[in-house]
Amino acid sequence: MSRTVGIGHQNFEKLIKKDYFYIDKTKFIKEWWESGDEVTLITRPRRFGKTLNLSMVEKFFSVEDTQRSLPVSRPGGLDITRCRKGSGCEEDFPHVGSGSLFQGLAVWEEEKYRRLQGTWPVIFLSFAKVKEISFRSARKKICQLITHLYNQYDFLLESGLLNEKEKSLYQEVNADMEDYLASEALSNLSDYLMRYYGKKVIILLDEYDTPMHEAYVGGYWNELVCFIRNLFNSTFKSNPYLERALMTGIMRVSKESVFSDLNNLEVVTTTSEKYEDSFGFTQEEVWESLKEYGLYEQREQVRRWYDGFTFGKRPDIYNPWSIINYLDKRRFSPYWANTSSNGLVGKLIREGSPDLKIAMEDLLCGKPLHAQIDEQVVFSMLDADENAVWSLLLASGYLRVEQFEFYDSGYPECRLKLTNWEVTAMFRRMVAGWFRQSASVSAYNTFIKAFLLGDVDAMNLYMNRVASATFSYFDTGKNPSEESEPERFYHGFVLGLIVELTDRYRITSNRESGFGRYDVMLEPLRPSEDAAIIEFKVCNAKKKQSLEAAVAEALDQIDRMHYAADLEAKGIAPERIRKYGFAFEGKRILIG
């Protein structure tokens, strides 16, 4: 009988106790512990099991679960491996000896780790909810999270281990505490817990970069970075009470921003070979899961939709969120892509240069992108450096590395593609949504219908309505692309407009056919539909060229350069190939 598929569980203990669907990732505990790294940052895209794995690490090491079963008779130096009776530990104190949560899992196979379980004080903090619109509220939210931690350990006030000044500082920890106290709060708590348990602490921080992502979008980046830098320095660098620390996030924020003092930081990104299969499901794990739920025959569709992630040298990694939802609902849908607003990604592409838009459209058509990737995302560069945008998309999981090589610059030159069909579908909907959002929905839909019917008069009417409403929204830079690089801008505009037709046409652009390179070609996926070739022309202001003359020039170029050659070679009759000239003059468009 297959296990129940529970959606959205991030608490390891609850998942195991209820015997919900779970793929064993506990070997990560052994791999991480034996690495010997003092402070580890692991970056993975969202919904890749980062929070669940940190919960797993907490439950494995935390002395708190042990203490629930083993009363403390003295304030410090607790020997958590002892039993009151001296024998029968597993019976009397299951968290000490039996490891009830971990029995049958990979980490429990070695006696060394069975003895290690439940023997360390652990501080677990998550910044996942720090999504504020101002620095003041973000700072207050972080301080409130730290205050909640202190409340969990308020038994320390009665332990006899803190002097009166320390007790006073302890009680001053609150959502509005001073900067000096906030920056030292986690280090101080580490000190108190070490005295109590007689061991240094393990600190786990989940979604460390969420506040910084929001700060960039909200415009308070510099203020937040200063606050976070001081907190991280005292917690992870100058903290003498720290045994190990593990942080997770989506991206590696530049060292100059928040990690300037952390020379003890081991960074594991998506191109690192460490922990390759610890986050996400391998193909073997997915295949076994499909067998368990009687879905093995769907494996090739599952591969097309959800495969594509590569970590280190390990290809064929699947996003857990998508697989779990597919096992539960048994239908294909962009589950992972729909779990975020994708606001920053959309903003960067929509407001990007014409070259960036063209590259994005090529990616949507299945073409690869060659870019120099810096895995340290520098937020201040996102508006000026296209490579920074591609780096962000790679870290976020929207792109995958097909091939990369290191050069003297120190940055890898990568061959990138959209990760899988799920991501492709998400971006196509995003681009189509820009037009619906900025223009009249009825005008947009009517243009698409007119295009499919070949109704040129209606295409002209509604294309001009869409263009008038959309241009200022689609390109909001300081130097509008329709003025600085007009042909590229209009090219990108029309490609974005027809992207919704990709379920009916194979859309390609800037490809060779006949004696030149056409602008856009639509090859029908259904034998009953016509093909189309589109050529763009921008009116030549110096020659005082009219829209009608520009249309005629475009149509003449299609015939003269024999752009229909590729379509005809595929058996499409000439009479089934529509030819359109799109002429542009500012926000005025004429289609012929």
VOSE-951991 format. One record per residue: x, y, z of N, C-alpha, C in turn; residue in three letters. Coordinates in steps of 0.1 Angstrom, whole numbers, plus 5000, padded with zeros to 4 digits. Example, Ala and Ser with C-alpha at 12.3 -4.5 7.8 and 13.67 -1.06 7.14 Angstrom:
<recs>
513249435078512349555078513249675078Ala
512849785071513749895071512950005079Ser
</recs>
This chain:
<recs>
500949885000500050005000500950125000Met
500650224991501450344990501250435002Ser
502250515006502150605017501250725013Arg
500750795023499950915020500951025016Thr
500551105006501351215001500851335008Val
501651385017501351515024501951625017Gly
501251735014501751845007502151955017Ile
503352015014503852125021504452105035Gly
504751975038505351955051506851985052His
507252065062508552105064509152065077Gln
508352005085508751955098509051805097Asn
510351775099510751635097510151545107Phe
509951575119509451495130507951455126Glu
507151555122505751525118505651435106Lys
506551455096506551375084506851235087Leu
507851205096508251065099507151005107Ile
506751065118505751005127504450975120Lys
504051045111502751015104502950925092Lys
504250895089504550795078504050855065Asp
504250985063503951045050505051015040Tyr
504751025027505751005017507051085020Phe
508151015020509451085023510551005016Tyr
511451075010512651015004513851045013Ile
514550945017515550945027516751035023Asp
516951145030518051235027518951245039Lys
518851145048519651165061521151145059Thr
521551085048523051075046523651215045Lys
522851315043523451455043523951485056Phe
523351435067523851465081525251415082Ile
525551295078526851235079527851305070Lys
527451335058528351405048528751545053Glu
527751615059527951755064528851745076Trp
528551655085529351655098530751615095Trp
530951525086532351475083533151575075Glu
532451675069533151775061534151855070Ser
533751875082534551955091534452105089Gly
533552145080533452285077532752355089Asp
533252475093532752545104531352615101Glu
531352685090530152755086529952725071Val
528752665069528452625055527152695050Thr
527252745038526152805031525852725019Leu
524552675019524152595007523052665000Ile
523252694987522252754979521552654970Thr
520252664970519452584961518152664957Arg
517552634946516252704943515252674953Pro
514152754953513152744963512452604961Arg
511852554972511052434972511952314968Arg
513152314973514052204970514452124983Phe
513552144994513752065006514752125015Gly
515152255014516152315023515652315037Lys
514352365039513852375052513652245058Thr
513152145051512952015056514251955060Leu
515351975053516651915056517151985069Asn
516952115070517452175083516652125095Leu
515352105093514552045103515051905107Ser
515451835097516051705099517351715107Met
518151805103519451825111519151865125Val
518251955127517851995141517451875149Glu
516451795144515951685151517051585154Lys
518051575145519051475148520051515159Phe
520451635158521551685168520951735181Phe
519751785181519251865192519151795205Ser
519751845216519651795229518251815235Val
517551915229516251955235515251835235Glu
515251755225514351635225514751535235Asp
516051525237516551435247516151485261Thr
516251615263515951665276514451655280Gln
513551645270512151625273511951485281Arg
512851385277512651255283513551245295Ser
514651325296515651305307515751435315Leu
515051435327515051555335516451595339Pro
516751725340518051775343518051805358Val
519051735365519151755379520151855384Ser
520951905374521852015378521952115366Arg
522352235368522252335358523252315346Pro
524352265348525352265337525952125335Gly
526652115323527452005320526651875319Gly
525451875314524651755313525251655304Leu
525351535309525851425301524651355295Asp
524351385283523151345277523151205272Ile
524351135273524450995268524150905280Thr
524050955292523750865303522250825304Arg
521950725312520550685315520450675330Cys
519250705335519050705350519350565355Arg
518950465348519050325353520350265349Lys
521050325340522350275335522150165325Gly
520950125322520650035311519150055307Ser
518849985296517450005292517150145287Gly
518150215281517950355277516850355266Cys
516950265257515950275246514550265250Glu
514350185261512950175266512550295274Glu
513450345283512950455291513050595284Asp
514150605275514350735269514550715254Phe
513450705247513650675232514450775224Pro
514450905228515150995220516650975222His
517050915234518450895236519050775229Val
518350665231518950535225518250485212Gly
516950495211516350435200516350515187Ser
516450645189516450735177515250705169Gly
514050715175512850665169512550735156Ser
512950855154512750925141513650875130Leu
514750825134515850795124516050645122Phe
515350555130515550415127515050375113Gln
515850295107515550255093516050355082Gly
516550465086517050565077518550555076Leu
519150615065520550585062521550625073Ala
521250735080522250785090522250695102Val
521250605104521150525115521950395114Trp
522550375102523250245100524550235107Glu
525250355111526450345118526250375133Glu
526950305141526750315155527250455160Glu
528350505153528850635156527750745156Lys
526850735146525850835145524650805154Tyr
524450685157523450655167523750715180Arg
525050715184525550775196525550925196Arg
525750975184525851125182524451195183Leu
523451115179522151175179521651235192Gln
521151355192520551425204521651465214Gly
522751505209523851535219524351685218Thr
523751775211524251905209523052005211Trp
523452125217522452235217522352295203Pro
521152315198520952365185520052495185Val
520452595178519652715176519252715162Ile
517852715160517352705146516452835144Phe
516852905133516153035130515853035115Leu
514753095112514353105098513953245095Ser
514453305083514153435079513053425068Phe
512353315066511453295056510253395056Ala
509953445067508753535068509153685068Lys
510453705067510853845067510753905053Val
509553945050509153995036508454135038Lys
509254225044508654355047508854455036Glu
508154565037508254675026509154785031Ile
509654785043510554895048511654835056Ser
512754905058513854855066513354845081Phe
512654945085512254945099511454825103Arg
510454785094509654665097510454545095Ser
511454535086512254415084513154395096Ala
513754505101514654495112513854445125Arg
512654505126511754465137511354315137Lys
511154265124510754125123511854035127Lys
513054065122514253985126514453985141Ile
514354105147514554115162513454035169Cys
512254035163511153955169511453805169Gln
511953765158512353625156513453585167Leu
514353675169515453645179514753645193Ile
513853735195513153745208512353615211Thr
511753555200511053425202511953315206His
513153315200514253215204514553235219Leu
514753355223515053375237513953325246Tyr
512653345242511553305250511553145252Asn
512053075241512152935242513052885253Gln
514152965255515152925264515153005277Tyr
513953055281513953145293514253065306Asp
514252935305514652855317516152895321Phe
516852945311518252985315518353095326Leu
517253175327517253275337517253215351Leu
516653095352516653035365517652925367Glu
518652915358519652815358520752835368Ser
520952965373522052995382523353025374Gly
523253025361524553035353524753175348Leu
523653265349523753395344523853495356Leu
524753595355524853695366523753795363Asn
523653885373522553985372522554075359Glu
523854115355523954195343523454115331Lys
523853985330523453905319521953885319Glu
521353865331519953845331519253975326Lys
519854085330519254215325519354225310Ser
520454195304520654195290519654095283Leu
519453985289518553875284517153935282Tyr
516754005293515354055293515254185284Gln
516354245280516254355271516054315256Glu
516254185254516054135240514554145236Val
514254225227512854245222512854305208Asn
511654315202511554355188512154495186Ala
512254585196512754715194514154735201Asp
514954635203516154645210517154725201Met
518154775208519254855202520054765192Glu
520754835183521554765173522654675179Asp
523254735189524454665196523954535202Tyr
522754535208522254415214521754315204Leu
521154365193520654275183521754205176Ala
522854275173523954215166524654105174Ser
524654115187525254025196524353915202Glu
523053925199522053845206522253695204Ala
522553655192522653505189524053455195Leu
525053545195526353505201526153485216Ser
525453585222525153575236524353455240Asn
523353425232522553305235523353175233Leu
524353175224525253065222526053045235Ser
526553155241527253145253526453085264Asp
525253135266524453085277524152935275Tyr
523852885263523452745261524752665262Leu
525952715259527152635261527352615276Met
527152715284527352695298526352595304Arg
525152595299524052505304524352365300Tyr
524652335287524852205283526252155283Tyr
527252245285528652205285529152175271Gly
528452215260528952205247528652325239Lys
529552355229529252465220527952435211Lys
527452535205526152515198526352495183Val
525252435178525152425163524052535160Ile
524352615150523352725146522852695131Ile
521552685130520952665117520152785113Leu
520452845101519652955096519052925082Leu
517752925082517052895069516653025062Asp
516753025049516353135040517053265044Glu
518353255046519053375050518953495041Tyr
518653465028518653575018517253635015Asp
516253585021514853635019514753785022Thr
515253825034515153975037515954055027Pro
517054005021517854085012517154094998Met
516453994994515653994982514554104983His
513854104995512854194997513354334998Glu
514554355004515154485005515554544992Ala
515954464983516354514969515054564962Tyr
514054484963512754524956512154644963Val
512254644977511654754984512454884985Gly
513754874981514555004980515255034993Gly
515454935002516154965015517354875016Tyr
518054845005519154745005520254785014Trp
520754905013521954945020521754935035Asn
520654985040520354985054520354835059Glu
519654755052519454615057520854545057Leu
521654565046522954495045523854525057Val
523854655061524654695073524154625085Cys
522854615087522354545099522654395099Phe
522454335087522654185086524154155087Ile
525054235081526454215082526954205096Arg
526554305105526954305119526454175126Asn
525154135123524554025130525353895126Leu
525653885113526353765108527753755113Phe
528453865114529853875119529953815133Asn
529053865142529153825156528553685158Ser
527653645149527053505151527953395145Thr
528553425133529253315126530753335125Phe
531253455128532753475127533353485140Lys
532953575148533553605161532853545173Ser
532153435171531453365181532253245186Asn
532853265198533653155203532853035209Pro
531553045209530652935214530052855203Tyr
530452885191529952815179530752685176Leu
529952575175530652445170530552435155Glu
529352445149529152445135527952535132Arg
527852575119526752655115526352605100Ala
525052605098524652575084523552675080Leu
523752735069522852835063522352785050Met
521052815047520552785033519852915027Thr
519852915014519253025007519152994993Gly
518553084985518453064971519653104963Ile
520253214968521453264960522553304970Met
523753314964524953354972525053504970Arg
524653584980524753724979526253764980Val
526653864972528053894971528753904984Ser
529953864985530753864997530854005003Lys
530954104994531154234998529954295005Glu
528754225003527554275009527454235024Ser
527354105026527054055040528053965046Val
528953915037529953815042531353865042Phe
531553995043532854055041533854005051Ser
533353975063534253935074534253785076Asp
533453705068533353565071534353485062Leu
535553485066536553405058536553255062Asn
535653215071535453075075534253015068Asn
533753075057532453035051532752945039Leu
532152825040532152725029530852745021Glu
530952785008529852815000529652694990Val
528452644991528052524982526952574973Val
527252604960526252654950525852534942Thr
524952574932524452464923525552404914Thr
526652464912527752404904528752334913Thr
528552334926529552264935529152114935Ser
530252034937530051894938529651844951Glu
529751924962529351874975527751874976Lys
527251764982525851754985524951754972Tyr
525551694962524851704949523451644949Glu
523251534956521951474956521151484969Asp
521651574978521051584991519751674991Ser
519651764981518551844979517951824966Phe
516651784965516051744953516051594951Gly
515251544942515151404940515951364928Phe
516651254929517351194917516351124909Thr
516851094896515951024887515550884892Gln
516550814899516250684904515250694915Glu
515350794924514350814934512950844929Glu
512950924918511650954912511050834905Val
511850754898511350634892510750534902Trp
511450524914510850434924509550484930Glu
509550624931508250684936507150654927Ser
507350674914506350644904505850504904Leu
506750414907506350264908505450254920Lys
505850314931505050304944503550344942Glu
503350444933502050504932501350454918Tyr
501950354912501450304899501450404888Gly
502450484887502550584877503850574868Leu
504450454869505750444862505550464847Tyr
504450424841504250444827504350584822Glu
504150684832504150824828505550884830Gln
506550804832507850854835508450944825Arg
508250924812508851014801508151154802Glu
506851154804506251284806506651354818Gln
506851274829507451334841508751394839Val
509651324831510951374828510851504820Arg
509951504810509851624801509451744810Arg
508451724819507951834826508851884838Trp
509451784845510051824858511551794859Tyr
512151724849513651694850514351824845Asp
515651824846516451934841517452004850Gly
517251984863518152054872519451974873Phe
520552044874521851984875522552044887Thr
523051964897523852014908525251954907Phe
526252034907527551984905527651914892Gly
528051784892528151704880527051604880Lys
526051624888524851534889523751584881Arg
523451524869522251574862520951504866Pro
519851534860518651464862518151474877Asp
518251594882517651624895516251684893Ile
515351644901513951684900513551774912Tyr
512651864910512151954921511151874929Asn
511451854942510551774951509051824951Pro
508951954951507552014952506651964940Trp
507251964928506551924916506251774916Ser
507251694920506951554920505951514931Ile
506051574943505051534953503651574949Ile
503551694943502251734938501651644927Asn
502551604918502151514907501751384913Tyr
502451324923502051194929500651214935Leu
500451324941499151344948497951374938Asp
498151454929497051494920497051424907Lys
498151354903498251274891497851344878Arg
498251464878498151544865499251644864Arg
499651674852500851754849500451904850Phe
501151974857500952124859502152184864Ser
502352314862503552384867503452414882Pro
503552314890503352324904504452414910Tyr
505752394907506852464913506852614908Trp
506652624895506652764890505552854895Ala
504452794900503352864905503452894920Asn
504552864926504552884941505253014944Thr
505453104935506053234937505553334928Ser
505553454932505053564923506053594911Ser
507253554913508253574903508453724899Asn
508053804909508053954906509354004902Gly
510453974909511754034905512253984892Leu
512053854889512453794876511653864865Val
510353884866509553944856509954094854Gly
510254164865510654304864511954314856Lys
512954234859514254244853514154214838Leu
513354114834513254084820512454184812Ile
511254224818510454324812511154454810Arg
511954494819512554634819514054614813Glu
514354494809515754474804515954534790Gly
517154524786517554574772516954494761Ser
516954544749516454464738517154334737Pro
518554334739519354214738518854104748Asp
518554154760518054064770516753994766Leu
515854084761514554034756514653924745Lys
515553964735515753864724516353734729Ile
517253744739517853624744516853544752Ala
515953614759514853534766513953474756Met
513653534745512753474735513453354728Glu
514753364726515453254721515353134730Asp
515553164743515353054753514052994753Leu
512953074751511653024750511452934738Leu
512252954728512152874716513052754716Cys
513752734728514552614729515952634726Gly
516352754722517752784719518652804732Lys
519852764732520752784743521252934744Pro
521652964756522253094758523653084764Leu
524653154758525953154763526253274771His
526553264784526753374793527853344803Ala
528453454808529453444818528753454832Gln
528853354840528153344852528953374864Ile
528553464873529153494886528153444897Asp
528553334904527553284913527353364926Glu
528153474927527953574938527053684932Gln
525753674935524753764929524953904936Val
525354004927525454144932524254214928Val
523354244938522054304935522254444928Phe
523254514932523454644926523754644911Ser
524154524906524454504892523254464883Met
522154424890521054364882520454454872Leu
520554584874519954684865520954714853Asp
522254684855523254724846523954614838Ala
523954494844524754384839523854264835Asp
523654234823522754124819523253994824Glu
524553974825525153844831524653824845Asn
524453944853523953934867522553874867Ala
521753914857520353864856520353714853Val
521253674844521353524841521853454853Trp
522753514860523253444873522153424883Ser
521253534884520153524893519153414888Leu
518853404875517953304870518553164872Leu
519853154871520453014873520252974888Leu
520653074897520553044911519153014915Ala
518153074909516753054912516152934906Ser
516852864897516352744892515652754878Gly
515552874872514952894860515752844848Tyr
517052844850518052804840518852684845Leu
519252604836520152494839521452504831Arg
522552454836523852454830523952324822Val
524152344808524352234800525852204799Glu
526652304799528052294798528752424804Gln
529852404811530552524815532052494816Phe
532752604813534252604814534752724821Glu
535852704829536452814836537552884827Phe
537553014827538653084820539453164830Tyr
540353244824541253324833540553424841Asp
539353464837538653564845538153504858Ser
538153374859537653314872536253284872Gly
535453334862534053314860533753204850Tyr
532853114852532553014842531753064830Pro
532153024819531353054807530352934805Glu
529052964806528052864806527252854794Cys
526852734790525752714780524552684788Arg
523552774787522352774796521152744787Leu
520152674793518852654787517752664798Lys
516552694794515452684804515452544810Leu
515152534823515352404830514452294824Thr
513252314822512352214817511052274812Asn
510052184808508852234803508052314813Trp
508152284825507352354836507852504836Glu
509152524836509652664836509352734823Val
509452664812509052724799507652774799Thr
506752684804505352724804505052844813Ala
505852854824505652964834506053094827Met
507253094820507753214814506753254802Phe
506253164795505353194784504053264790Arg
503553214801502453274807502753414812Arg
503953424818504453554823504453664812Met
505053624801505153724790503853764785Val
502953664783501553694778500853774788Ala
501153754801500453834811500853974811Gly
502154004807502554144806501554224797Trp
501254164785500454224775498954244780Phe
498554134787497154144792497054254803Arg
498154264811498154354822498254504817Gln
499054524807499254664803498354704792Ser
497754614784496854654774495454604777Ala
494454644769493154584770493154434767Ser
492554364776492554214775491754184762Val
490654254759489854224748490654254735Ser
491454364735492254404723493354294721Ala
493954244732494954144730494354014725Tyr
493353974731492653844726492153854712Asn
491653974708491153994695492253994684Thr
493354054688494554044679494953904676Phe
495053824687495453684685494453614676Ile
493153634678492153564670492253614655Lys
492453744653492653794640493853744633Ala
494953724640496153664635495853524630Phe
495253444638494953304635494053294622Leu
493153394621492253394609492853464597Leu
493953524599494553604587493753724584Gly
493053784593492253904591493154024593Asp
493754074582494754184583494054314588Val
492854344584492254474589492054464604Asp
491554354609491454344624492754344631Ala
493754274625495054274631495654414632Met
495454504622495854644623495154714634Asn
493854704634493054774644493554744658Leu
493554614661493854574675495354574679Tyr
496254554669497654574672497954714676Met
497354814670497654944674497154984687Asn
496054924691495454944705496454884715Arg
496854764712497754694722499054764723Val
499654804711500954874711500855004719Ala
499855084717499755214723499655194738Ser
499055094743498955074758500155004764Ala
500854934755501954844760503354894760Thr
503654974750505055014748505755074761Phe
505055164767505655234779505755134791Ser
504855034791504954934802506054824799Tyr
506154794786507054684783508554724783Phe
508854854782510154894783510255024790Asp
510655024803510555144811511955194815Thr
512955164807514255214810514455364808Gly
515655414811515855554809515955594795Lys
516455504786516555524772515655424765Asn
514455454762513555364757514055294744Pro
513855164744514455084733513855114720Ser
512555154719511955184706512655304700Glu
513455384708514155494702515555464699Glu
516255384709517655364708517955244699Ser
517155134699517355024691516054974686Glu
515355044677513955024674513654884668Pro
514454834659514054704653514154594663Glu
515154594672515154494683513954504692Arg
513654634695512554654705511254594699Phe
510954634686509654594680509654434678Tyr
510854384674511054244673510554174686His
511154224697510854164710509354184714Gly
508854294710507454324713506554224706Phe
506754194693505854104686506053964690Val
507253924693507553784698506853764711Leu
506853864720506153854733504653844731Gly
504153914721502753914718502253784714Leu
503053714705502553584700503053464707Ile
503753484719504253374726503253274730Val
501953324732500853234736500553124726Glu
500953154713500653054703501652934702Leu
502552924712503552814711502952674712Thr
501652664716501052534717500552494703Asp
500552594693500052564680501052584669Arg
502152654672503252684663504552664669Tyr
505552624660506952634664507452764660Arg
507752854670508052994667509553004667Ile
510153054656511653074656511853224651Thr
513053274655513353404650514853414647Ser
515153514638516553534634517253414629Asn
516653334621517253204616517453224601Arg
518453144596518753144582517653064574Glu
517253114563516353044554516453104540Ser
516553034530516753094517518053164516Gly
518053294513519253374511519453474522Phe
518853454533519053554544518453504557Gly
518253594566517753564579516353634581Arg
515353554583514053614585513953664600Tyr
512853744602512653794616511953694624Asp
510753654620509953554628509253454618Val
509353334622508653224614507753144623Met
506553114619505553034627505352904619Leu
505852794623505552664616504452594623Glu
503352564617502252504623502552364629Pro
502052334641502152194646501052104642Leu
499952174636498852094631498752114616Arg
498652004609498652004594497652094588Pro
496552114595495452194589495652344590Ser
496652394597496852534598497952584589Glu
497852724586498852784578500052824585Asp
501252834578502452884583502453034581Ala
503453104588503553244586504953294587Ala
505253394579506553464580506353614583Ile
507053664592506953804596508253884594Ile
508253994587509454074586509054214591Glu
510054274599509854404605510554504598Phe
509954624597510654744591510354864599Lys
511354944603511055064610511255184599Val
510255264599510255374589511555454590Cys
512155484578513355554577513055704578Asn
513355764589512955904591513756004581Ala
515055964578515756054569515156054555Lys
514655934551514055924537512555964538Lys
512056004549510656034551509755924545Lys
510155794549509455674544508155664551Gln
507155624544505755604549505655464554Ser
504655444563504355304568504055214556Leu
503355264546502955174535504155134527Glu
505155224525506355194518507255094526Ala
507255104539507955014547507354874547Ala
506054864547505354734545505754674532Val
505654744521506054694508507454644508Ala
508354714514509754674515509954544522Glu
509254524533509254404541508754284533Ala
507654304526507054194518507954154507Leu
508554254500509454234489510754154494Asp
511154184506512354114512512053974515Gln
510853944519510453804522510553724509Ile
510053774498510053704485511453704479Asp
512053814479513353824473514453734479Arg
514353724493515353644500514853494502Met
513653464496513053334497513053274511His
512553354520512553304534511653184536Tyr
510753154526509853044527510552904524Ala
511852904521512552784516512452674527Ala
512652704539512652604550511252544551Asp
510252624551508852574552508452484540Leu
508852534528508552454516509352314517Glu
510552324522511352194523510652094532Ala
509852144541509152054550507752014545Lys
507552044532506252004526505152094527Gly
505352214532504252314533504052384520Ile
502952374514502652434501502752584502Ala
503252654491503452794491502152874494Pro
500952824490499752894492499352884507Glu
499952794515499652784529500652864538Arg
501452944531502453024538502053174538Ile
501553224549501253374549502453454551Arg
502453574545503653664546503153794550Lys
503753844561503353974567504454064568Tyr
504254194564505154294567504654384578Gly
505454404589505054484600505954614600Phe
505254724598506054854597505754934609Ala
506754994615506655074628507155214626Phe
506355304632506855444633506355494647Glu
507255494656506855524670505855424675Gly
504755474679503655384684502655344674Lys
502955384661502055354650502555234643Arg
501655144639501955014633501054994621Ile
501654944610500854904599501254764595Leu
500254674593500554534589499954514575Ile
500854454567500354424553500754284549Gly
</recs>
